Amino acid sequence: MREEPQEHREGTAPPIEFCYRHPSVQTGVHCTRCGRPICPDCMVPAPVGFQCQECVQQARREFQRGAGRRIRSAGITMTKVLLVAILAGLILEIVAGGPNALQDPSGRTLIRLGALQPFLVAHGQYWRLLTPIFLHNGLLHIAFNSYALWIFGTAMEDALGRSRFLLVFFATGFLASATSYAFGPVGVVGVGASGAIFGVFGAFIAYNYRRRHLALAAANLRWAMMMILLNAVLAIGFAGIDWRAHVGGLVSGFAAGYAAEGFGPSRQRSLVRVAGFAALIAIGALLVVWRTGQIQALPEFERGVAFFSS
């Protein structure tokens, strides 16, 4: 025999709500962005549920302001600060390794400056999961990554603000390094901001996916899919590309993009952001712990540490 719902057994009824724009129309639907009750005339389909017309108009204004804000952003932005930090990393490579660092810096130089090396990370040098973001393998490498960071970093900093943009950048940079460390070979030296940039790119996809009912967002998604296909072809054609870091950054970036904006009623969004980023960092930490145990159990672990430390 089917059990009756609790409210029927207790003789209570759900509260009656009315549309905030049409007070005479009863409804049980709420906007997934602001949480206010809305009637069928006010409902706009969204990725999850429905949004009110005011929230949809606000999203349109965000896109329309984007280009103008980027043109006016002549001051200091976090994207520019990160680009300067990457340039400073190149200068350090030149100072430490000479002019050859512009074309082909030595692995020893990169390791001294903080490159990702699995044996050394497993030996306790966990800071190497973040420092490789600011090191690059030559001028072409840094030029490509800097251009990509300028494009996607500017867009996402405008959309999310400075603090959330930096949180996305460093959290996904860590996840990208953790993925490379967990699933890559142990004898490699890894550098580059591409993992973090793919994270920002993943957040860009999430941001536009949530607004895919808008023409500009739909166009951005089509462009993003073309970029993913192009990078997949490049990863297959060039053995030196760390596709594991790219995949880790992209996937974690998509999740970070959702976490950065949050969802549900506005009063719950801060909690969603904190929980979302905490979960991402925890996943990365678990990958690092798991891989560290594996590497430390290898017979060549001590020899590898000694070789890359010399």
Secondary structure, DSSP 8 states (H G I E B T S, - for coil): -----HHHHTT-----EE-SS-TTSEE-EEBTTT--EE-GGG-EE-SSSEE-HHHHHHHHHHHHHHHHHHHH--S--HHHHHHHHHHHHHHHHHHHH-GGGGT---HHHHHHHT-B-HHHHHTT-GGGGTGGGG--SSHHHHHHHHHHHHHHHHHHHHHH-HHHHHHHHHHHHHHHHHHHHHHS-TT--B--SHHHHHHHHHHHHHHHHTTTTSHHHHHHHHHHHHHHHHHHHHHHH-TTS-HHHHHHHHHHHHHHHHHHH--SSHHHHHHHHHHHHHHHHHHHHHHHHHHHHHHHTSTTHHHHHHHHH-
